[in-house]
Amino acid sequence: MTETMELAGKVVLVTGASRGIGYAAGLEAARRGAHVIAVARTVGGLEDLDDEIQKMGGSATLVPLDLRDGDAIDRLGAAIFERWGHLDGLIANAGQLGVLSPVAHIKPDDFDKVLSVNVTANYRLLRSLDLLLRQAEAGRAVFVSSSSARSARPFWGLYAASKAALDALVKSYSGEVAQTNVRANVFYPGAVRTAMRAKAMPGENPETLPTPADIVPRLVDLLSPTLDEQGRLFNVDTGQFEEI
């Protein structure tokens, strides 16, 4: 899809928007005309994003928020309802890698932290934002996941389990909204030059990887009002939609 202003007048919420894929997705959504609700813990990164969006003539609302705070997510949903009455797009990008470790050696606190961000937070987002997405003319929700959900390689059990759970959650939700104007899908970004990737693959040359800006156009395409795909995943590595 070529760059358009197809999101002009739309309200799009992006989590993990202070850096990496979320930051680039926020810029791309703004470039296509959306008002971006940028959510992240890091205020400085959000302010940098706001500066860049303003430079291109766009607008953003900054929301410093820890997604492990479910009550705060509920308050966010209420605030969006009061201001706009609907939500056109959700890019649920925030995630944590956690530890790469034998499953039997994972500390309970580490396990709980990753599941709370990668799974529970996305459930809380859907719980809070479902009505807002339904109230939109063409509500769109896309969740950034990972092929690790399928490969479940040794030592990646924690991250893989969290992403497999996320995929299942989105697939189920997509069926529940199939008869509405809401479309919910999953996005596999592949290997991207991010801080998370560097932590996971410390010996890898980042210059060999695409940047977040390279892959986010396809991510933001999933917010298109003309999108018909439902309960599918878009895999950047194959360039195609696949079954979850």
N, C-alpha and C positions, 0 to 999 in steps of 0.2 A: 504494500500500500504506500502510495506516495504521500509526502507530507501535506496535510490539509489543515483547515481550521474546523474540522468536523466536531471538535469538542467545545466550540465557542458557546459561551453561556452555560456550560456544564460545570458541575461541582464534583471534584475528584479528590478522594482521600488516599494518601500514600503513607504507609507505615515504613519505618526504617529509612526516613527521608533525609537523614543528615549526612549520608555518605553512600558510596558504592552504587548498586543498582537502584536503590530507592531515590537517591539524590538525582541520578540521571533520569529516572522515570518521572520525577516531579518536574524537571526541566522540560522533558518531552511533552508531558501533558499540558503544561503552560504554553509551550510553543504552538500547540494545536488549539489553543484558545480557552482551556479550562481554568477555572479558579481552583487552586490547589490547596487542600488542607494537608499540611505537612506535619507528620507525627514522628517524633523520635525523642530519645532521652537527651541528646547532646544539643544544647541550645546554640552553641557556636556554629555547628554545621547547619542548623536550621536557618540561622541568620545569613549564612553565606548563600544558601539556596534562595532565600528571599531576595537578596541583593541581585542575584543572577536573573531571577524571574522578573524583577522590576526593570532591569536593564532592557529586557526584551518587550517591555510594555505590558507584562502580565501582572497578576495579583495572587497573593497567597495568604493563608491564615496559618500561623505557626502554633503548634500544640506540643509543648514539652511534656512528655508523658511516658511513664514506664508501663509497657503493655502487660506487665504482671499485675497491675492494679486494675482489677476488673471493675471496681466501683467507678474508677476514673473513666474507663471506657463507656460505662453507662452514662456518665455525665456528658461525655463527648457526644454521644448519640442524641441526648436531649438537647444539647446546645445547637447541633446541626438542625434538628427539627424546628427549634424556635426561630432560627435565622433563615433557613431555606425551605424547610418543609419536606425536603427530599434529598437523596444522594444519587447522583448519576453514575459514579464510578468508584470502585474500591480496588486499590492495588495493595494487597496484603503481602508485603515484601519482607518485613522484619523477621529475622531468624538468628539462631545461635548454633554454632558448630558443636560446642561442648568439648568433651575430652575424647581423644582417639585412644581407646583402651579395650582390653578384653572385657566382655560384658560382666564377668564375675568380679572385676576389679573396679567397676564404676561406683563411685560414692553416691549414696542416696540423694544428697543435696545436689550433686551435679546432674543426676537423672531428672530430678524434679524441676530444676531450673530450665533445662532444655525443653522438656515437655511443656512447661508453663508458657514459654515464649513461642515455640513452634506449633503447638497444638491448642492449648487452652486459650491463649490470647486470641487466636483466630476464631474459636468457638464463641468467645465473648464478643468479638467484633460482629459476627453474624447475628448473635442474639440482640445486640444493640442496634444494628444497622439494617436488619432485614426489612422492617417496615419502610424505612427511608428509601431503600432500593426499590421496593415495590411501588412506592409513590412516584418514582421517576417515570418518564416516558419510556425509557429504555435503560433500566438499571443493569449495570455490568460489574461483576466481581471477578477478579483474577488473583490467584494465590501462587506465589513463587515457591516452588518446591524443588525437587532434585531427583535425578536418576538414581541417587543412592537409595531411594525408596524401593527400587527394583533390584539393584545389585547387592545391597546388604553385605558388603565386603567385610572380611574379618577386621575387627577393631573399629569398625564404623557403626556398630550396632545401635548406639544411642541416637546418633543423627539419623540413621536410616529408619529406625523405628518411628521417630518423630515425624519424618516426612511421609512415611507410609500411612501413618495415622491421619496426617493432614489430607493426603490424597483421598482417603476413604471418606473423610468428613465432607470434603467438597463434592465428591461424587454423589453422596447421599443427599446433600442439600440441593444439588442441581436437579435431582429428580423431584424434590419437593416443590420447586418453583418452576417446573417445566411448563405449566399451563399459565404462567404469568409473563410479564414483559422482562423479567430478570434472566440474565444469562450468567452462569458461574462456571469458570474453567480453571485449569491448572497450567502453570508455565514452568518448563524446565529450561533454565538459561544455559546449561552446559558449563564448561570451564570458562570463567571470566576473571579478569584482572581486578580482584578485590582483596581487601584485608583478610577476609575469611578464607579465601583460596590460598593466600600466602601462608596463613597459619596451618592449613591442612597439608600443604605441599611445599615445605620450606626450601626444598632443593630445586624447585621449578623456576625456569626463567620467565618472569612475568611478561617480558617483551614478546613472547610467543603467543600470548593469549589476547583475545579481543577485549576491548575496554567495555565498561558498562554502557557508554554512549553508543557503542557499536550494536548492542543487542536490544536496547530498550525500545526502539521503534516497533519491533515485533510484539513486545510486551504491551505497549500502549495501544497497538492495533486491536487488542482484545477488549478494549473499552468502546469500540466503534458501535454506534447505534444500529448499524446494519449487520452486525455480527449475528449469525444464526447458530453457531456452534454452542452446544450445551453439554456440560458434564464431560468434557474432553480435556486432553492436555496438549499444549503446543510444545513441541520439542525442538529447540534451536538446532540441535545437532543434526536432525533429519530435515528440518524446515517444514515439518508437516504436523497436522493434528493426528493424535493417536488415542486409542482407548486408555482410560485410566486403569 
